[in-house]
Amino acid sequence: MDTQLSAEVMGSVAEADERLKGECSPSRERPVCPVDGHAIQKATGLSQQKIASIPHVEGGKLRT
């Protein structure tokens, strides 16, 4: 492996380890907006069960 690439990878691993231990904060944060399951049901006309069957949608998050 290239020496420079190896140093970059090891630096990334050390940084990730510090974050896991809470020794440093993330360089970026993504705000997460709550989903209004009732509004989605109203707009689509689908039931909770039907929406939950869509990949990457958890049924528990649709309970209103």
Phi and psi restraints in degrees (range 20) as a CNS / XPLOR table:
assign (resid 1 and name C) (resid 2 and name N)
       (resid 2 and name CA) (resid 2 and name C) 1.0 -56.8 20.0 2
assign (resid 2 and name N) (resid 2 and name CA)
       (resid 2 and name C) (resid 3 and name N) 1.0 136.7 20.0 2
assign (resid 2 and name C) (resid 3 and name N)
       (resid 3 and name CA) (resid 3 and name C) 1.0 -61.2 20.0 2
assign (resid 3 and name N) (resid 3 and name CA)
       (resid 3 and name C) (resid 4 and name N) 1.0 -43.0 20.0 2
assign (resid 3 and name C) (resid 4 and name N)
       (resid 4 and name CA) (resid 4 and name C) 1.0 -65.0 20.0 2
assign (resid 4 and name N) (resid 4 and name CA)
       (resid 4 and name C) (resid 5 and name N) 1.0 -44.7 20.0 2
assign (resid 4 and name C) (resid 5 and name N)
       (resid 5 and name CA) (resid 5 and name C) 1.0 -62.2 20.0 2
assign (resid 5 and name N) (resid 5 and name CA)
       (resid 5 and name C) (resid 6 and name N) 1.0 -42.3 20.0 2
assign (resid 5 and name C) (resid 6 and name N)
       (resid 6 and name CA) (resid 6 and name C) 1.0 -60.4 20.0 2
assign (resid 6 and name N) (resid 6 and name CA)
       (resid 6 and name C) (resid 7 and name N) 1.0 -42.4 20.0 2
assign (resid 6 and name C) (resid 7 and name N)
       (resid 7 and name CA) (resid 7 and name C) 1.0 -64.4 20.0 2
assign (resid 7 and name N) (resid 7 and name CA)
       (resid 7 and name C) (resid 8 and name N) 1.0 -40.1 20.0 2
assign (resid 7 and name C) (resid 8 and name N)
       (resid 8 and name CA) (resid 8 and name C) 1.0 -64.3 20.0 2
assign (resid 8 and name N) (resid 8 and name CA)
       (resid 8 and name C) (resid 9 and name N) 1.0 -43.5 20.0 2
assign (resid 8 and name C) (resid 9 and name N)
       (resid 9 and name CA) (resid 9 and name C) 1.0 -63.4 20.0 2
assign (resid 9 and name N) (resid 9 and name CA)
       (resid 9 and name C) (resid 10 and name N) 1.0 -45.1 20.0 2
assign (resid 9 and name C) (resid 10 and name N)
       (resid 10 and name CA) (resid 10 and name C) 1.0 -65.4 20.0 2
assign (resid 10 and name N) (resid 10 and name CA)
       (resid 10 and name C) (resid 11 and name N) 1.0 -36.1 20.0 2
assign (resid 10 and name C) (resid 11 and name N)
       (resid 11 and name CA) (resid 11 and name C) 1.0 -63.5 20.0 2
assign (resid 11 and name N) (resid 11 and name CA)
       (resid 11 and name C) (resid 12 and name N) 1.0 -41.6 20.0 2
assign (resid 11 and name C) (resid 12 and name N)
       (resid 12 and name CA) (resid 12 and name C) 1.0 -64.7 20.0 2
assign (resid 12 and name N) (resid 12 and name CA)
       (resid 12 and name C) (resid 13 and name N) 1.0 -40.0 20.0 2
assign (resid 12 and name C) (resid 13 and name N)
       (resid 13 and name CA) (resid 13 and name C) 1.0 -65.1 20.0 2
assign (resid 13 and name N) (resid 13 and name CA)
       (resid 13 and name C) (resid 14 and name N) 1.0 -42.9 20.0 2
assign (resid 13 and name C) (resid 14 and name N)
       (resid 14 and name CA) (resid 14 and name C) 1.0 -63.5 20.0 2
assign (resid 14 and name N) (resid 14 and name CA)
       (resid 14 and name C) (resid 15 and name N) 1.0 -41.3 20.0 2
assign (resid 14 and name C) (resid 15 and name N)
       (resid 15 and name CA) (resid 15 and name C) 1.0 -64.4 20.0 2
assign (resid 15 and name N) (resid 15 and name CA)
       (resid 15 and name C) (resid 16 and name N) 1.0 -43.5 20.0 2
assign (resid 15 and name C) (resid 16 and name N)
       (resid 16 and name CA) (resid 16 and name C) 1.0 -62.6 20.0 2
assign (resid 16 and name N) (resid 16 and name CA)
       (resid 16 and name C) (resid 17 and name N) 1.0 -40.1 20.0 2
assign (resid 16 and name C) (resid 17 and name N)
       (resid 17 and name CA) (resid 17 and name C) 1.0 -62.7 20.0 2
assign (resid 17 and name N) (resid 17 and name CA)
       (resid 17 and name C) (resid 18 and name N) 1.0 -42.5 20.0 2
assign (resid 17 and name C) (resid 18 and name N)
       (resid 18 and name CA) (resid 18 and name C) 1.0 -61.9 20.0 2
assign (resid 18 and name N) (resid 18 and name CA)
       (resid 18 and name C) (resid 19 and name N) 1.0 -41.0 20.0 2
assign (resid 18 and name C) (resid 19 and name N)
       (resid 19 and name CA) (resid 19 and name C) 1.0 -66.3 20.0 2
assign (resid 19 and name N) (resid 19 and name CA)
       (resid 19 and name C) (resid 20 and name N) 1.0 -42.1 20.0 2
assign (resid 19 and name C) (resid 20 and name N)
       (resid 20 and name CA) (resid 20 and name C) 1.0 -62.1 20.0 2
assign (resid 20 and name N) (resid 20 and name CA)
       (resid 20 and name C) (resid 21 and name N) 1.0 -35.1 20.0 2
assign (resid 20 and name C) (resid 21 and name N)
       (resid 21 and name CA) (resid 21 and name C) 1.0 -82.4 20.0 2
assign (resid 21 and name N) (resid 21 and name CA)
       (resid 21 and name C) (resid 22 and name N) 1.0 -6.0 20.0 2
assign (resid 21 and name C) (resid 22 and name N)
       (resid 22 and name CA) (resid 22 and name C) 1.0 78.2 20.0 2
assign (resid 22 and name N) (resid 22 and name CA)
       (resid 22 and name C) (resid 23 and name N) 1.0 18.0 20.0 2
assign (resid 22 and name C) (resid 23 and name N)
       (resid 23 and name CA) (resid 23 and name C) 1.0 -81.6 20.0 2
assign (resid 23 and name N) (resid 23 and name CA)
       (resid 23 and name C) (resid 24 and name N) 1.0 -18.1 20.0 2
assign (resid 23 and name C) (resid 24 and name N)
       (resid 24 and name CA) (resid 24 and name C) 1.0 -147.4 20.0 2
assign (resid 24 and name N) (resid 24 and name CA)
       (resid 24 and name C) (resid 25 and name N) 1.0 158.2 20.0 2
assign (resid 24 and name C) (resid 25 and name N)
       (resid 25 and name CA) (resid 25 and name C) 1.0 -94.2 20.0 2
assign (resid 25 and name N) (resid 25 and name CA)
       (resid 25 and name C) (resid 26 and name N) 1.0 157.1 20.0 2
assign (resid 25 and name C) (resid 26 and name N)
       (resid 26 and name CA) (resid 26 and name C) 1.0 -62.0 20.0 2
assign (resid 26 and name N) (resid 26 and name CA)
       (resid 26 and name C) (resid 27 and name N) 1.0 149.5 20.0 2
assign (resid 26 and name C) (resid 27 and name N)
       (resid 27 and name CA) (resid 27 and name C) 1.0 -75.7 20.0 2
assign (resid 27 and name N) (resid 27 and name CA)
       (resid 27 and name C) (resid 28 and name N) 1.0 -23.4 20.0 2
assign (resid 27 and name C) (resid 28 and name N)
       (resid 28 and name CA) (resid 28 and name C) 1.0 -135.6 20.0 2
assign (resid 28 and name N) (resid 28 and name CA)
       (resid 28 and name C) (resid 29 and name N) 1.0 151.8 20.0 2
assign (resid 28 and name C) (resid 29 and name N)
       (resid 29 and name CA) (resid 29 and name C) 1.0 -131.8 20.0 2
assign (resid 29 and name N) (resid 29 and name CA)
       (resid 29 and name C) (resid 30 and name N) 1.0 143.8 20.0 2
assign (resid 29 and name C) (resid 30 and name N)
       (resid 30 and name CA) (resid 30 and name C) 1.0 -112.4 20.0 2
assign (resid 30 and name N) (resid 30 and name CA)
       (resid 30 and name C) (resid 31 and name N) 1.0 116.6 20.0 2
assign (resid 30 and name C) (resid 31 and name N)
       (resid 31 and name CA) (resid 31 and name C) 1.0 -69.7 20.0 2
assign (resid 31 and name N) (resid 31 and name CA)
       (resid 31 and name C) (resid 32 and name N) 1.0 141.5 20.0 2
assign (resid 31 and name C) (resid 32 and name N)
       (resid 32 and name CA) (resid 32 and name C) 1.0 -114.1 20.0 2
assign (resid 32 and name N) (resid 32 and name CA)
       (resid 32 and name C) (resid 33 and name N) 1.0 123.5 20.0 2
assign (resid 32 and name C) (resid 33 and name N)
       (resid 33 and name CA) (resid 33 and name C) 1.0 -93.9 20.0 2
assign (resid 33 and name N) (resid 33 and name CA)
       (resid 33 and name C) (resid 34 and name N) 1.0 135.2 20.0 2
assign (resid 33 and name C) (resid 34 and name N)
       (resid 34 and name CA) (resid 34 and name C) 1.0 -64.8 20.0 2
assign (resid 34 and name N) (resid 34 and name CA)
       (resid 34 and name C) (resid 35 and name N) 1.0 147.9 20.0 2
assign (resid 34 and name C) (resid 35 and name N)
       (resid 35 and name CA) (resid 35 and name C) 1.0 -94.3 20.0 2
assign (resid 35 and name N) (resid 35 and name CA)
       (resid 35 and name C) (resid 36 and name N) 1.0 134.5 20.0 2
assign (resid 35 and name C) (resid 36 and name N)
       (resid 36 and name CA) (resid 36 and name C) 1.0 -94.0 20.0 2
assign (resid 36 and name N) (resid 36 and name CA)
       (resid 36 and name C) (resid 37 and name N) 1.0 91.1 20.0 2
assign (resid 36 and name C) (resid 37 and name N)
       (resid 37 and name CA) (resid 37 and name C) 1.0 -59.8 20.0 2
assign (resid 37 and name N) (resid 37 and name CA)
       (resid 37 and name C) (resid 38 and name N) 1.0 -38.0 20.0 2
assign (resid 37 and name C) (resid 38 and name N)
       (resid 38 and name CA) (resid 38 and name C) 1.0 -63.5 20.0 2
assign (resid 38 and name N) (resid 38 and name CA)
       (resid 38 and name C) (resid 39 and name N) 1.0 -41.9 20.0 2
assign (resid 38 and name C) (resid 39 and name N)
       (resid 39 and name CA) (resid 39 and name C) 1.0 -64.9 20.0 2
assign (resid 39 and name N) (resid 39 and name CA)
       (resid 39 and name C) (resid 40 and name N) 1.0 -37.3 20.0 2
assign (resid 39 and name C) (resid 40 and name N)
       (resid 40 and name CA) (resid 40 and name C) 1.0 -65.1 20.0 2
assign (resid 40 and name N) (resid 40 and name CA)
       (resid 40 and name C) (resid 41 and name N) 1.0 -44.6 20.0 2
assign (resid 40 and name C) (resid 41 and name N)
       (resid 41 and name CA) (resid 41 and name C) 1.0 -60.3 20.0 2
assign (resid 41 and name N) (resid 41 and name CA)
       (resid 41 and name C) (resid 42 and name N) 1.0 -44.4 20.0 2
assign (resid 41 and name C) (resid 42 and name N)
       (resid 42 and name CA) (resid 42 and name C) 1.0 -62.6 20.0 2
assign (resid 42 and name N) (resid 42 and name CA)
       (resid 42 and name C) (resid 43 and name N) 1.0 -45.4 20.0 2
assign (resid 42 and name C) (resid 43 and name N)
       (resid 43 and name CA) (resid 43 and name C) 1.0 -68.7 20.0 2
assign (resid 43 and name N) (resid 43 and name CA)
       (resid 43 and name C) (resid 44 and name N) 1.0 -35.4 20.0 2
assign (resid 43 and name C) (resid 44 and name N)
       (resid 44 and name CA) (resid 44 and name C) 1.0 -94.6 20.0 2
assign (resid 44 and name N) (resid 44 and name CA)
       (resid 44 and name C) (resid 45 and name N) 1.0 -23.5 20.0 2
assign (resid 44 and name C) (resid 45 and name N)
       (resid 45 and name CA) (resid 45 and name C) 1.0 76.4 20.0 2
assign (resid 45 and name N) (resid 45 and name CA)
       (resid 45 and name C) (resid 46 and name N) 1.0 11.9 20.0 2
assign (resid 45 and name C) (resid 46 and name N)
       (resid 46 and name CA) (resid 46 and name C) 1.0 -94.3 20.0 2
assign (resid 46 and name N) (resid 46 and name CA)
       (resid 46 and name C) (resid 47 and name N) 1.0 153.4 20.0 2
assign (resid 46 and name C) (resid 47 and name N)
       (resid 47 and name CA) (resid 47 and name C) 1.0 -80.0 20.0 2
assign (resid 47 and name N) (resid 47 and name CA)
       (resid 47 and name C) (resid 48 and name N) 1.0 165.9 20.0 2
assign (resid 47 and name C) (resid 48 and name N)
       (resid 48 and name CA) (resid 48 and name C) 1.0 -57.8 20.0 2
assign (resid 48 and name N) (resid 48 and name CA)
       (resid 48 and name C) (resid 49 and name N) 1.0 -42.7 20.0 2
assign (resid 48 and name C) (resid 49 and name N)
       (resid 49 and name CA) (resid 49 and name C) 1.0 -61.8 20.0 2
assign (resid 49 and name N) (resid 49 and name CA)
       (resid 49 and name C) (resid 50 and name N) 1.0 -43.0 20.0 2
assign (resid 49 and name C) (resid 50 and name N)
       (resid 50 and name CA) (resid 50 and name C) 1.0 -66.1 20.0 2
assign (resid 50 and name N) (resid 50 and name CA)
       (resid 50 and name C) (resid 51 and name N) 1.0 -43.5 20.0 2
assign (resid 50 and name C) (resid 51 and name N)
       (resid 51 and name CA) (resid 51 and name C) 1.0 -65.7 20.0 2
assign (resid 51 and name N) (resid 51 and name CA)
       (resid 51 and name C) (resid 52 and name N) 1.0 -40.2 20.0 2
assign (resid 51 and name C) (resid 52 and name N)
       (resid 52 and name CA) (resid 52 and name C) 1.0 -65.4 20.0 2
assign (resid 52 and name N) (resid 52 and name CA)
       (resid 52 and name C) (resid 53 and name N) 1.0 -21.1 20.0 2
assign (resid 52 and name C) (resid 53 and name N)
       (resid 53 and name CA) (resid 53 and name C) 1.0 -79.0 20.0 2
assign (resid 53 and name N) (resid 53 and name CA)
       (resid 53 and name C) (resid 54 and name N) 1.0 -10.1 20.0 2
assign (resid 53 and name C) (resid 54 and name N)
       (resid 54 and name CA) (resid 54 and name C) 1.0 -73.7 20.0 2
assign (resid 54 and name N) (resid 54 and name CA)
       (resid 54 and name C) (resid 55 and name N) 1.0 133.4 20.0 2
assign (resid 54 and name C) (resid 55 and name N)
       (resid 55 and name CA) (resid 55 and name C) 1.0 -54.0 20.0 2
assign (resid 55 and name N) (resid 55 and name CA)
       (resid 55 and name C) (resid 56 and name N) 1.0 142.8 20.0 2
assign (resid 55 and name C) (resid 56 and name N)
       (resid 56 and name CA) (resid 56 and name C) 1.0 71.6 20.0 2
assign (resid 56 and name N) (resid 56 and name CA)
       (resid 56 and name C) (resid 57 and name N) 1.0 15.4 20.0 2
assign (resid 56 and name C) (resid 57 and name N)
       (resid 57 and name CA) (resid 57 and name C) 1.0 -118.0 20.0 2
assign (resid 57 and name N) (resid 57 and name CA)
       (resid 57 and name C) (resid 58 and name N) 1.0 122.2 20.0 2
assign (resid 57 and name C) (resid 58 and name N)
       (resid 58 and name CA) (resid 58 and name C) 1.0 -93.5 20.0 2
assign (resid 58 and name N) (resid 58 and name CA)
       (resid 58 and name C) (resid 59 and name N) 1.0 132.9 20.0 2
assign (resid 58 and name C) (resid 59 and name N)
       (resid 59 and name CA) (resid 59 and name C) 1.0 -59.2 20.0 2
assign (resid 59 and name N) (resid 59 and name CA)
       (resid 59 and name C) (resid 60 and name N) 1.0 -36.8 20.0 2
assign (resid 59 and name C) (resid 60 and name N)
       (resid 60 and name CA) (resid 60 and name C) 1.0 -61.7 20.0 2
assign (resid 60 and name N) (resid 60 and name CA)
       (resid 60 and name C) (resid 61 and name N) 1.0 -26.5 20.0 2
assign (resid 60 and name C) (resid 61 and name N)
       (resid 61 and name CA) (resid 61 and name C) 1.0 -80.2 20.0 2
assign (resid 61 and name N) (resid 61 and name CA)
       (resid 61 and name C) (resid 62 and name N) 1.0 -9.4 20.0 2
assign (resid 61 and name C) (resid 62 and name N)
       (resid 62 and name CA) (resid 62 and name C) 1.0 -98.5 20.0 2
assign (resid 62 and name N) (resid 62 and name CA)
       (resid 62 and name C) (resid 63 and name N) 1.0 -7.4 20.0 2
assign (resid 62 and name C) (resid 63 and name N)
       (resid 63 and name CA) (resid 63 and name C) 1.0 -65.8 20.0 2
assign (resid 63 and name N) (resid 63 and name CA)
       (resid 63 and name C) (resid 64 and name N) 1.0 129.9 20.0 2
